[in-house]
Amino acid sequence: MPKPEILDPQGKAVAAALSRLGFGQFAGVRQGKRFELEVDGDVTDEVLAAAREAGEQVLSNPVIEDVVAVYADEQVPA
Amino acid sequence: MPKPEILDPQGKAVAAALSRLGFGQFAGVRQGKRFELEVDGDVTDEVLAAAREAGEQVLSNPVIEDVVAVYADEQVPA
């Protein structure tokens, strides 16, 4: 996700649109990238660590983005 | 996230790059959008339902995208 200190005009535009369309309960919106990394076999701690490392080294720009929410599918409601 | 049946050349390119850069444990990659919706107060079931509805009606293209993983921040490891 964009680092908190980074200006997010896209997020601001989406927040305004949500409010106009009747979703007034959201005070702010931030938009970023989401990756699903498929593995053969179990999602072990090592796999999660490798996913975080791939996120930090390859899938994001560390200058403006933070890697957040690295988790196995079953840890989160679908 | 892109629907499973939708061709995801971006995801394929990222998967190939990960493999070249030594992250061989990932069999596939899919890339989509992630939104953080900020609310004042608690994240109730009603708020999560509104977030899913906003995702389905405003934040995604229902023809090619599915809304997945609607959750409160504290439900997932940081």
Backbone of each chain as nested JSON, in Angstrom:
{
  "chains": [
    {"id": "A", "residues": [
      {"number": 1, "name": "MET", "atoms": {"N": [0.843, -1.192, 0.0], "CA": [0.0, 0.0, 0.0], "C": [0.88, 1.244, 0.0]}},
      {"number": 2, "name": "PRO", "atoms": {"N": [0.361, 2.347, -0.528], "CA": [1.16, 3.573, -0.47], "C": [1.514, 3.902, 0.985]}},
      {"number": 3, "name": "LYS", "atoms": {"N": [2.727, 4.368, 1.214], "CA": [3.111, 4.752, 2.58], "C": [2.161, 5.855, 3.053]}},
      {"number": 4, "name": "PRO", "atoms": {"N": [1.865, 5.903, 4.362], "CA": [0.907, 6.882, 4.89], "C": [1.256, 8.32, 4.509]}},
      {"number": 5, "name": "GLU", "atoms": {"N": [2.549, 8.625, 4.433], "CA": [2.934, 10.023, 4.168], "C": [2.849, 10.376, 2.671]}},
      {"number": 6, "name": "ILE", "atoms": {"N": [2.59, 9.366, 1.841], "CA": [2.526, 9.62, 0.396], "C": [1.126, 10.144, 0.031]}},
      {"number": 7, "name": "LEU", "atoms": {"N": [1.059, 11.219, -0.721], "CA": [-0.235, 11.776, -1.167], "C": [-0.944, 10.726, -2.034]}},
      {"number": 8, "name": "ASP", "atoms": {"N": [-2.222, 10.517, -1.789], "CA": [-2.948, 9.47, -2.519], "C": [-4.188, 10.076, -3.188]}},
      {"number": 9, "name": "PRO", "atoms": {"N": [-3.976, 10.864, -4.274], "CA": [-5.116, 11.519, -4.926], "C": [-6.164, 10.521, -5.409]}},
      {"number": 10, "name": "GLN", "atoms": {"N": [-5.681, 9.34, -5.795], "CA": [-6.615, 8.309, -6.268], "C": [-7.548, 7.902, -5.117]}},
      {"number": 11, "name": "GLY", "atoms": {"N": [-6.968, 7.704, -3.953], "CA": [-7.769, 7.337, -2.78], "C": [-8.77, 8.426, -2.436]}},
      {"number": 12, "name": "LYS", "atoms": {"N": [-8.333, 9.679, -2.54], "CA": [-9.237, 10.81, -2.216], "C": [-10.396, 10.857, -3.195]}},
      {"number": 13, "name": "ALA", "atoms": {"N": [-10.106, 10.602, -4.47], "CA": [-11.166, 10.628, -5.485], "C": [-12.158, 9.5, -5.226]}},
      {"number": 14, "name": "VAL", "atoms": {"N": [-11.658, 8.335, -4.854], "CA": [-12.543, 7.195, -4.59], "C": [-13.399, 7.488, -3.355]}},
      {"number": 15, "name": "ALA", "atoms": {"N": [-12.78, 8.085, -2.33], "CA": [-13.529, 8.409, -1.113], "C": [-14.68, 9.371, -1.435]}},
      {"number": 16, "name": "ALA", "atoms": {"N": [-14.403, 10.356, -2.268], "CA": [-15.449, 11.323, -2.647], "C": [-16.561, 10.619, -3.426]}},
      {"number": 17, "name": "ALA", "atoms": {"N": [-16.175, 9.719, -4.313], "CA": [-17.181, 8.995, -5.11], "C": [-18.043, 8.121, -4.2]}},
      {"number": 18, "name": "LEU", "atoms": {"N": [-17.415, 7.424, -3.268], "CA": [-18.189, 6.574, -2.344], "C": [-19.214, 7.408, -1.591]}},
      {"number": 19, "name": "SER", "atoms": {"N": [-18.768, 8.558, -1.12], "CA": [-19.67, 9.413, -0.348], "C": [-20.838, 9.879, -1.216]}},
      {"number": 20, "name": "ARG", "atoms": {"N": [-20.552, 10.286, -2.43], "CA": [-21.618, 10.735, -3.36], "C": [-22.598, 9.601, -3.645]}},
      {"number": 21, "name": "LEU", "atoms": {"N": [-22.114, 8.366, -3.653], "CA": [-22.959, 7.229, -4.041], "C": [-23.625, 6.566, -2.829]}},
      {"number": 22, "name": "GLY", "atoms": {"N": [-23.564, 7.29, -1.682], "CA": [-24.332, 6.801, -0.544], "C": [-23.55, 5.967, 0.449]}},
      {"number": 23, "name": "PHE", "atoms": {"N": [-22.253, 5.826, 0.265], "CA": [-21.437, 5.087, 1.238], "C": [-20.723, 6.102, 2.136]}},
      {"number": 24, "name": "GLY", "atoms": {"N": [-21.53, 6.809, 2.936], "CA": [-20.982, 7.901, 3.746], "C": [-20.21, 7.455, 4.972]}},
      {"number": 25, "name": "GLN", "atoms": {"N": [-20.228, 6.148, 5.307], "CA": [-19.583, 5.704, 6.555], "C": [-18.063, 5.612, 6.446]}},
      {"number": 26, "name": "PHE", "atoms": {"N": [-17.514, 5.842, 5.244], "CA": [-16.064, 5.686, 5.098], "C": [-15.373, 7.046, 5.089]}},
      {"number": 27, "name": "ALA", "atoms": {"N": [-14.513, 7.279, 6.1], "CA": [-13.88, 8.591, 6.275], "C": [-12.719, 8.77, 5.299]}},
      {"number": 28, "name": "GLY", "atoms": {"N": [-12.153, 7.666, 4.821], "CA": [-11.014, 7.787, 3.907], "C": [-10.816, 6.494, 3.149]}},
      {"number": 29, "name": "VAL", "atoms": {"N": [-10.118, 6.568, 2.028], "CA": [-9.84, 5.38, 1.204], "C": [-8.392, 5.447, 0.754]}},
      {"number": 30, "name": "ARG", "atoms": {"N": [-7.709, 4.311, 0.788], "CA": [-6.38, 4.246, 0.176], "C": [-6.398, 3.061, -0.78]}},
      {"number": 31, "name": "GLN", "atoms": {"N": [-5.766, 3.237, -1.94], "CA": [-5.77, 2.166, -2.943], "C": [-4.349, 1.72, -3.21]}},
      {"number": 32, "name": "GLY", "atoms": {"N": [-4.164, 0.381, -3.257], "CA": [-2.839, -0.159, -3.559], "C": [-2.972, -1.425, -4.372]}},
      {"number": 33, "name": "LYS", "atoms": {"N": [-1.908, -2.219, -4.396], "CA": [-1.882, -3.458, -5.181], "C": [-2.08, -4.651, -4.247]}},
      {"number": 34, "name": "ARG", "atoms": {"N": [-2.7, -5.691, -4.769], "CA": [-2.869, -6.932, -4.013], "C": [-2.372, -8.084, -4.889]}},
      {"number": 35, "name": "PHE", "atoms": {"N": [-1.532, -8.917, -4.287], "CA": [-1.01, -10.067, -5.025], "C": [-1.438, -11.351, -4.346]}},
      {"number": 36, "name": "GLU", "atoms": {"N": [-1.828, -12.33, -5.148], "CA": [-2.053, -13.677, -4.632], "C": [-0.918, -14.541, -5.172]}},
      {"number": 37, "name": "LEU", "atoms": {"N": [-0.13, -15.11, -4.264], "CA": [0.985, -15.969, -4.664], "C": [0.573, -17.413, -4.405]}},
      {"number": 38, "name": "GLU", "atoms": {"N": [0.55, -18.213, -5.452], "CA": [0.083, -19.598, -5.349], "C": [1.27, -20.503, -5.001]}},
      {"number": 39, "name": "VAL", "atoms": {"N": [1.079, -21.407, -4.022], "CA": [2.142, -22.35, -3.686], "C": [1.588, -23.772, -3.771]}},
      {"number": 40, "name": "ASP", "atoms": {"N": [2.471, -24.704, -4.137], "CA": [2.103, -26.115, -4.099], "C": [2.43, -26.596, -2.691]}},
      {"number": 41, "name": "GLY", "atoms": {"N": [1.434, -27.109, -1.947], "CA": [1.698, -27.59, -0.591], "C": [1.252, -26.587, 0.453]}},
      {"number": 42, "name": "ASP", "atoms": {"N": [1.686, -26.802, 1.706], "CA": [1.214, -25.978, 2.83], "C": [1.857, -24.585, 2.84]}},
      {"number": 43, "name": "VAL", "atoms": {"N": [1.104, -23.656, 3.426], "CA": [1.646, -22.297, 3.606], "C": [2.341, -22.272, 4.975]}},
      {"number": 44, "name": "THR", "atoms": {"N": [3.611, -22.54, 4.983], "CA": [4.385, -22.567, 6.233], "C": [4.889, -21.154, 6.558]}},
      {"number": 45, "name": "ASP", "atoms": {"N": [5.49, -21.008, 7.745], "CA": [6.06, -19.701, 8.105], "C": [7.159, -19.305, 7.114]}},
      {"number": 46, "name": "GLU", "atoms": {"N": [7.883, -20.303, 6.638], "CA": [8.96, -20.006, 5.667], "C": [8.365, -19.45, 4.379]}},
      {"number": 47, "name": "VAL", "atoms": {"N": [7.252, -20.049, 3.948], "CA": [6.596, -19.577, 2.713], "C": [6.085, -18.144, 2.911]}},
      {"number": 48, "name": "LEU", "atoms": {"N": [5.506, -17.881, 4.078], "CA": [5.004, -16.517, 4.338], "C": [6.166, -15.519, 4.38]}},
      {"number": 49, "name": "ALA", "atoms": {"N": [7.294, -15.962, 4.963], "CA": [8.467, -15.068, 5.015], "C": [8.977, -14.797, 3.597]}},
      {"number": 50, "name": "ALA", "atoms": {"N": [8.974, -15.836, 2.757], "CA": [9.433, -15.652, 1.361], "C": [8.461, -14.737, 0.614]}},
      {"number": 51, "name": "ALA", "atoms": {"N": [7.175, -14.866, 0.92], "CA": [6.184, -14.005, 0.256], "C": [6.411, -12.546, 0.646]}},
      {"number": 52, "name": "ARG", "atoms": {"N": [6.687, -12.317, 1.944], "CA": [6.953, -10.935, 2.399], "C": [8.22, -10.399, 1.722]}},
      {"number": 53, "name": "GLU", "atoms": {"N": [9.249, -11.264, 1.63], "CA": [10.51, -10.84, 1.01], "C": [10.291, -10.52, -0.478]}},
      {"number": 54, "name": "ALA", "atoms": {"N": [9.51, -11.378, -1.163], "CA": [9.201, -11.12, -2.583], "C": [8.436, -9.792, -2.708]}},
      {"number": 55, "name": "GLY", "atoms": {"N": [7.547, -9.566, -1.752], "CA": [6.787, -8.314, -1.768], "C": [7.69, -7.109, -1.619]}},
      {"number": 56, "name": "GLU", "atoms": {"N": [8.621, -7.212, -0.692], "CA": [9.507, -6.071, -0.413], "C": [10.537, -5.86, -1.517]}},
      {"number": 57, "name": "GLN", "atoms": {"N": [11.016, -6.971, -2.131], "CA": [12.118, -6.829, -3.088], "C": [11.654, -6.708, -4.54]}},
      {"number": 58, "name": "VAL", "atoms": {"N": [10.521, -7.336, -4.864], "CA": [10.131, -7.408, -6.282], "C": [8.782, -6.729, -6.543]}},
      {"number": 59, "name": "LEU", "atoms": {"N": [7.815, -6.976, -5.655], "CA": [6.431, -6.607, -5.985], "C": [6.06, -5.185, -5.56]}},
      {"number": 60, "name": "SER", "atoms": {"N": [6.945, -4.508, -4.863], "CA": [6.587, -3.14, -4.441], "C": [7.78, -2.21, -4.637]}},
      {"number": 61, "name": "ASN", "atoms": {"N": [7.491, -0.93, -4.581], "CA": [8.544, 0.085, -4.638], "C": [8.752, 0.569, -3.201]}},
      {"number": 62, "name": "PRO", "atoms": {"N": [9.841, 0.119, -2.564], "CA": [10.028, 0.415, -1.138], "C": [10.103, 1.913, -0.812]}},
      {"number": 63, "name": "VAL", "atoms": {"N": [10.329, 2.74, -1.825], "CA": [10.406, 4.183, -1.563], "C": [9.019, 4.741, -1.247]}},
      {"number": 64, "name": "ILE", "atoms": {"N": [8.007, 4.238, -1.923], "CA": [6.672, 4.828, -1.742], "C": [5.628, 3.832, -1.235]}},
      {"number": 65, "name": "GLU", "atoms": {"N": [6.006, 2.552, -1.15], "CA": [5.009, 1.549, -0.753], "C": [5.485, 0.727, 0.443]}},
      {"number": 66, "name": "ASP", "atoms": {"N": [4.516, 0.308, 1.279], "CA": [4.76, -0.629, 2.366], "C": [4.094, -1.956, 2.005]}},
      {"number": 67, "name": "VAL", "atoms": {"N": [4.747, -3.059, 2.421], "CA": [4.119, -4.375, 2.25], "C": [3.287, -4.626, 3.508]}},
      {"number": 68, "name": "VAL", "atoms": {"N": [1.991, -4.841, 3.321], "CA": [1.106, -5.048, 4.469], "C": [0.288, -6.32, 4.254]}},
      {"number": 69, "name": "ALA", "atoms": {"N": [-0.173, -6.883, 5.355], "CA": [-1.126, -8.009, 5.303], "C": [-0.616, -9.165, 4.449]}},
      {"number": 70, "name": "VAL", "atoms": {"N": [0.417, -9.833, 4.924], "CA": [0.906, -11.055, 4.256], "C": [0.299, -12.223, 5.035]}},
      {"number": 71, "name": "TYR", "atoms": {"N": [-0.584, -12.964, 4.403], "CA": [-1.301, -14.006, 5.152], "C": [-1.7, -15.161, 4.227]}},
      {"number": 72, "name": "ALA", "atoms": {"N": [-2.025, -16.264, 4.86], "CA": [-2.501, -17.431, 4.094], "C": [-4.003, -17.266, 3.88]}},
      {"number": 73, "name": "ASP", "atoms": {"N": [-4.485, -17.71, 2.759], "CA": [-5.893, -17.542, 2.39], "C": [-6.857, -17.893, 3.518]}},
      {"number": 74, "name": "GLU", "atoms": {"N": [-6.593, -19.032, 4.185], "CA": [-7.564, -19.495, 5.179], "C": [-7.587, -18.615, 6.427]}},
      {"number": 75, "name": "GLN", "atoms": {"N": [-6.641, -17.687, 6.561], "CA": [-6.622, -16.834, 7.76], "C": [-7.658, -15.71, 7.676]}},
      {"number": 76, "name": "VAL", "atoms": {"N": [-8.283, -15.543, 6.509], "CA": [-9.139, -14.363, 6.343], "C": [-10.486, -14.79, 5.771]}},
      {"number": 77, "name": "PRO", "atoms": {"N": [-11.593, -14.173, 6.233], "CA": [-12.902, -14.508, 5.662], "C": [-12.909, -14.271, 4.155]}},
      {"number": 78, "name": "ALA", "atoms": {"N": [-13.511, -15.177, 3.403], "CA": [-13.485, -15.066, 1.927], "C": [-14.225, -13.82, 1.456]}}
    ]},
    {"id": "B", "residues": [
      {"number": 1, "name": "MET", "atoms": {"N": [-10.106, -8.942, -7.124], "CA": [-9.087, -9.657, -7.9], "C": [-9.694, -10.076, -9.232]}},
      {"number": 2, "name": "PRO", "atoms": {"N": [-8.842, -10.226, -10.25], "CA": [-9.398, -10.702, -11.523], "C": [-10.1, -12.048, -11.307]}},
      {"number": 3, "name": "LYS", "atoms": {"N": [-11.228, -12.245, -11.976], "CA": [-11.896, -13.55, -11.875], "C": [-10.934, -14.638, -12.359]}},
      {"number": 4, "name": "PRO", "atoms": {"N": [-11.056, -15.848, -11.776], "CA": [-10.124, -16.924, -12.135], "C": [-10.071, -17.204, -13.638]}},
      {"number": 5, "name": "GLU", "atoms": {"N": [-11.223, -17.044, -14.314], "CA": [-11.24, -17.394, -15.746], "C": [-10.654, -16.291, -16.625]}},
      {"number": 6, "name": "ILE", "atoms": {"N": [-10.355, -15.143, -16.024], "CA": [-9.825, -14.019, -16.796], "C": [-8.319, -14.192, -16.984]}},
      {"number": 7, "name": "LEU", "atoms": {"N": [-7.831, -14.056, -18.198], "CA": [-6.402, -14.156, -18.482], "C": [-5.676, -13.048, -17.72]}},
      {"number": 8, "name": "ASP", "atoms": {"N": [-4.57, -13.391, -17.07], "CA": [-3.867, -12.394, -16.249], "C": [-2.401, -12.33, -16.681]}},
      {"number": 9, "name": "PRO", "atoms": {"N": [-2.15, -11.711, -17.871], "CA": [-0.761, -11.656, -18.362], "C": [0.186, -10.97, -17.372]}},
      {"number": 10, "name": "GLN", "atoms": {"N": [-0.35, -9.985, -16.664], "CA": [0.471, -9.268, -15.673], "C": [0.932, -10.248, -14.588]}},
      {"number": 11, "name": "GLY", "atoms": {"N": [0.006, -11.048, -14.12], "CA": [0.349, -12.03, -13.097], "C": [1.382, -13.027, -13.613]}},
      {"number": 12, "name": "LYS", "atoms": {"N": [1.22, -13.444, -14.864], "CA": [2.177, -14.405, -15.449], "C": [3.568, -13.788, -15.536]}},
      {"number": 13, "name": "ALA", "atoms": {"N": [3.619, -12.514, -15.92], "CA": [4.92, -11.838, -16.039], "C": [5.57, -11.722, -14.667]}},
      {"number": 14, "name": "VAL", "atoms": {"N": [4.779, -11.415, -13.661], "CA": [5.329, -11.279, -12.304], "C": [5.823, -12.638, -11.808]}},
      {"number": 15, "name": "ALA", "atoms": {"N": [5.056, -13.683, -12.096], "CA": [5.471, -15.029, -11.671], "C": [6.815, -15.399, -12.283]}},
      {"number": 16, "name": "ALA", "atoms": {"N": [6.976, -15.083, -13.571], "CA": [8.245, -15.398, -14.246], "C": [9.381, -14.592, -13.616]}},
      {"number": 17, "name": "ALA", "atoms": {"N": [9.124, -13.339, -13.306], "CA": [10.173, -12.503, -12.698], "C": [10.554, -13.042, -11.324]}},
      {"number": 18, "name": "LEU", "atoms": {"N": [9.575, -13.419, -10.548], "CA": [9.864, -13.958, -9.204], "C": [10.76, -15.194, -9.316]}},
      {"number": 19, "name": "SER", "atoms": {"N": [10.422, -16.046, -10.268], "CA": [11.199, -17.267, -10.431], "C": [12.633, -16.935, -10.835]}},
      {"number": 20, "name": "ARG", "atoms": {"N": [12.782, -16.028, -11.774], "CA": [14.145, -15.63, -12.214], "C": [14.93, -15.041, -11.06]}},
      {"number": 21, "name": "LEU", "atoms": {"N": [14.243, -14.358, -10.131], "CA": [14.954, -13.667, -9.052], "C": [15.101, -14.532, -7.794]}},
      {"number": 22, "name": "GLY", "atoms": {"N": [14.854, -15.85, -7.981], "CA": [15.15, -16.751, -6.873], "C": [13.977, -17.091, -5.974]}},
      {"number": 23, "name": "PHE", "atoms": {"N": [12.783, -16.636, -6.311], "CA": [11.599, -16.983, -5.518], "C": [10.837, -18.097, -6.248]}},
      {"number": 24, "name": "GLY", "atoms": {"N": [11.489, -19.275, -6.306], "CA": [10.933, -20.376, -7.097], "C": [9.772, -21.094, -6.432]}},
      {"number": 25, "name": "GLN", "atoms": {"N": [9.458, -20.774, -5.159], "CA": [8.41, -21.542, -4.461], "C": [7.004, -21.137, -4.882]}},
      {"number": 26, "name": "PHE", "atoms": {"N": [6.885, -20.101, -5.71], "CA": [5.543, -19.634, -6.061], "C": [5.134, -20.133, -7.449]}},
      {"number": 27, "name": "ALA", "atoms": {"N": [4.081, -20.959, -7.489], "CA": [3.666, -21.6, -8.745], "C": [2.895, -20.628, -9.624]}},
      {"number": 28, "name": "GLY", "atoms": {"N": [2.295, -19.595, -9.028], "CA": [1.518, -18.649, -9.834], "C": [1.306, -17.356, -9.071]}},
      {"number": 29, "name": "VAL", "atoms": {"N": [1.005, -16.301, -9.807], "CA": [0.771, -14.989, -9.185], "C": [-0.447, -14.37, -9.849]}},
      {"number": 30, "name": "ARG", "atoms": {"N": [-1.292, -13.756, -9.059], "CA": [-2.381, -12.934, -9.63], "C": [-2.3, -11.56, -8.978]}},
      {"number": 31, "name": "GLN", "atoms": {"N": [-2.526, -10.53, -9.783], "CA": [-2.414, -9.169, -9.259], "C": [-3.759, -8.462, -9.39]}},
      {"number": 32, "name": "GLY", "atoms": {"N": [-4.173, -7.775, -8.294], "CA": [-5.425, -7.024, -8.341], "C": [-5.295, -5.755, -7.524]}},
      {"number": 33, "name": "LYS", "atoms": {"N": [-6.438, -5.181, -7.17], "CA": [-6.435, -3.914, -6.418], "C": [-6.747, -4.209, -4.952]}},
      {"number": 34, "name": "ARG", "atoms": {"N": [-6.189, -3.396, -4.066], "CA": [-6.483, -3.501, -2.632], "C": [-6.918, -2.113, -2.146]}},
      {"number": 35, "name": "PHE", "atoms": {"N": [-8.008, -2.097, -1.421], "CA": [-8.498, -0.831, -0.874], "C": [-8.526, -0.911, 0.646]}},
      {"number": 36, "name": "GLU", "atoms": {"N": [-8.097, 0.168, 1.278], "CA": [-8.292, 0.301, 2.722], "C": [-9.358, 1.38, 2.916]}},
      {"number": 37, "name": "LEU", "atoms": {"N": [-10.457, 1.004, 3.555], "CA": [-11.549, 1.951, 3.817], "C": [-11.499, 2.319, 5.289]}},
      {"number": 38, "name": "GLU", "atoms": {"N": [-11.304, 3.589, 5.573], "CA": [-11.147, 4.059, 6.95], "C": [-12.526, 4.401, 7.531]}},
      {"number": 39, "name": "VAL", "atoms": {"N": [-12.799, 3.924, 8.757], "CA": [-14.066, 4.28, 9.404], "C": [-13.794, 4.891, 10.771]}},
      {"number": 40, "name": "ASP", "atoms": {"N": [-14.68, 5.789, 11.162], "CA": [-14.602, 6.349, 12.519], "C": [-15.411, 5.418, 13.414]}},
      {"number": 41, "name": "GLY", "atoms": {"N": [-14.794, 4.833, 14.421], "CA": [-15.522, 3.927, 15.311], "C": [-15.215, 2.472, 14.988]}},
      {"number": 42, "name": "ASP", "atoms": {"N": [-16.042, 1.577, 15.568], "CA": [-15.77, 0.138, 15.436], "C": [-16.121, -0.394, 14.051]}},
      {"number": 43, "name": "VAL", "atoms": {"N": [-15.421, -1.495, 13.698], "CA": [-15.736, -2.182, 12.436], "C": [-16.788, -3.255, 12.763]}},
      {"number": 44, "name": "THR", "atoms": {"N": [-18.036, -2.899, 12.615], "CA": [-19.131, -3.833, 12.911], "C": [-19.438, -4.675, 11.673]}},
      {"number": 45, "name": "ASP", "atoms": {"N": [-20.316, -5.657, 11.85], "CA": [-20.711, -6.478, 10.693], "C": [-21.377, -5.61, 9.625]}},
      {"number": 46, "name": "GLU", "atoms": {"N": [-22.116, -4.599, 10.089], "CA": [-22.791, -3.693, 9.13], "C": [-21.744, -2.945, 8.301]}},
      {"number": 47, "name": "VAL", "atoms": {"N": [-20.671, -2.501, 8.97], "CA": [-19.621, -1.765, 8.253], "C": [-18.945, -2.69, 7.243]}},
      {"number": 48, "name": "LEU", "atoms": {"N": [-18.679, -3.935, 7.655], "CA": [-18.046, -4.883, 6.718], "C": [-18.975, -5.174, 5.534]}},
      {"number": 49, "name": "ALA", "atoms": {"N": [-20.275, -5.265, 5.824], "CA": [-21.238, -5.511, 4.734], "C": [-21.257, -4.31, 3.777]}},
      {"number": 50, "name": "ALA", "atoms": {"N": [-21.192, -3.106, 4.341], "CA": [-21.177, -1.897, 3.488], "C": [-19.885, -1.852, 2.675]}},
      {"number": 51, "name": "ALA", "atoms": {"N": [-18.786, -2.286, 3.286], "CA": [-17.502, -2.295, 2.56], "C": [-17.578, -3.268, 1.392]}},
      {"number": 52, "name": "ARG", "atoms": {"N": [-18.16, -4.454, 1.631], "CA": [-18.292, -5.426, 0.533], "C": [-19.194, -4.856, -0.572]}},
      {"number": 53, "name": "GLU", "atoms": {"N": [-20.288, -4.2, -0.16], "CA": [-21.224, -3.62, -1.147], "C": [-20.527, -2.522, -1.963]}},
      {"number": 54, "name": "ALA", "atoms": {"N": [-19.737, -1.673, -1.248], "CA": [-18.99, -0.616, -1.963], "C": [-18.007, -1.262, -2.946]}},
      {"number": 55, "name": "GLY", "atoms": {"N": [-17.381, -2.359, -2.498], "CA": [-16.441, -3.058, -3.374], "C": [-17.124, -3.589, -4.616]}},
      {"number": 56, "name": "GLU", "atoms": {"N": [-18.291, -4.169, -4.425], "CA": [-18.995, -4.777, -5.564], "C": [-19.603, -3.738, -6.489]}},
      {"number": 57, "name": "GLN", "atoms": {"N": [-20.065, -2.613, -5.928], "CA": [-20.8, -1.642, -6.753], "C": [-19.928, -0.523, -7.308]}},
      {"number": 58, "name": "VAL", "atoms": {"N": [-18.865, -0.147, -6.549], "CA": [-18.108, 1.045, -6.951], "C": [-16.64, 0.704, -7.249]}},
      {"number": 59, "name": "LEU", "atoms": {"N": [-16.033, -0.108, -6.387], "CA": [-14.566, -0.249, -6.447], "C": [-14.087, -1.341, -7.398]}},
      {"number": 60, "name": "SER", "atoms": {"N": [-14.997, -2.105, -7.967], "CA": [-14.541, -3.162, -8.879], "C": [-15.438, -3.217, -10.116]}},
      {"number": 61, "name": "ASN", "atoms": {"N": [-14.938, -3.905, -11.131], "CA": [-15.725, -4.137, -12.334], "C": [-16.264, -5.57, -12.231]}},
      {"number": 62, "name": "PRO", "atoms": {"N": [-17.564, -5.714, -11.916], "CA": [-18.099, -7.056, -11.643], "C": [-18.01, -8.021, -12.823]}},
      {"number": 63, "name": "VAL", "atoms": {"N": [-17.755, -7.484, -14.026], "CA": [-17.65, -8.37, -15.195], "C": [-16.341, -9.161, -15.133]}},
      {"number": 64, "name": "ILE", "atoms": {"N": [-15.276, -8.523, -14.68], "CA": [-13.965, -9.196, -14.72], "C": [-13.326, -9.361, -13.354]}},
      {"number": 65, "name": "GLU", "atoms": {"N": [-13.947, -8.784, -12.31], "CA": [-13.301, -8.846, -10.998], "C": [-14.24, -9.403, -9.941]}},
      {"number": 66, "name": "ASP", "atoms": {"N": [-13.64, -10.114, -8.963], "CA": [-14.366, -10.583, -7.779], "C": [-13.886, -9.767, -6.574]}},
      {"number": 67, "name": "VAL", "atoms": {"N": [-14.814, -9.506, -5.64], "CA": [-14.421, -8.859, -4.383], "C": [-14.055, -9.983, -3.411]}},
      {"number": 68, "name": "VAL", "atoms": {"N": [-12.825, -9.964, -2.925], "CA": [-12.368, -11.031, -2.032], "C": [-11.783, -10.392, -0.766]}},
      {"number": 69, "name": "ALA", "atoms": {"N": [-11.759, -11.167, 0.307], "CA": [-11.047, -10.773, 1.534], "C": [-11.494, -9.403, 2.049]}},
      {"number": 70, "name": "VAL", "atoms": {"N": [-12.721, -9.319, 2.506], "CA": [-13.209, -8.091, 3.16], "C": [-13.064, -8.326, 4.664]}},
      {"number": 71, "name": "TYR", "atoms": {"N": [-12.178, -7.598, 5.303], "CA": [-11.902, -7.891, 6.715], "C": [-11.485, -6.623, 7.46]}},
      {"number": 72, "name": "ALA", "atoms": {"N": [-11.553, -6.723, 8.779], "CA": [-11.101, -5.606, 9.626], "C": [-9.601, -5.774, 9.829]}},
      {"number": 73, "name": "ASP", "atoms": {"N": [-8.889, -4.676, 9.913], "CA": [-7.433, -4.693, 10.026], "C": [-6.921, -5.678, 11.062]}},
      {"number": 74, "name": "GLU", "atoms": {"N": [-7.592, -5.694, 12.245], "CA": [-7.037, -6.522, 13.331], "C": [-7.223, -8.018, 13.08]}},
      {"number": 75, "name": "GLN", "atoms": {"N": [-7.984, -8.381, 12.03], "CA": [-8.203, -9.803, 11.77], "C": [-7.011, -10.442, 11.078]}},
      {"number": 76, "name": "VAL", "atoms": {"N": [-6.046, -9.626, 10.637], "CA": [-4.968, -10.167, 9.791], "C": [-3.622, -9.714, 10.341]}},
      {"number": 77, "name": "PRO", "atoms": {"N": [-2.609, -10.614, 10.323], "CA": [-1.278, -10.205, 10.765], "C": [-0.795, -9.018, 9.943]}},
      {"number": 78, "name": "ALA", "atoms": {"N": [-0.153, -8.064, 10.592], "CA": [0.283, -6.816, 9.907], "C": [1.334, -7.106, 8.841]}}
    ]}
  ]
}
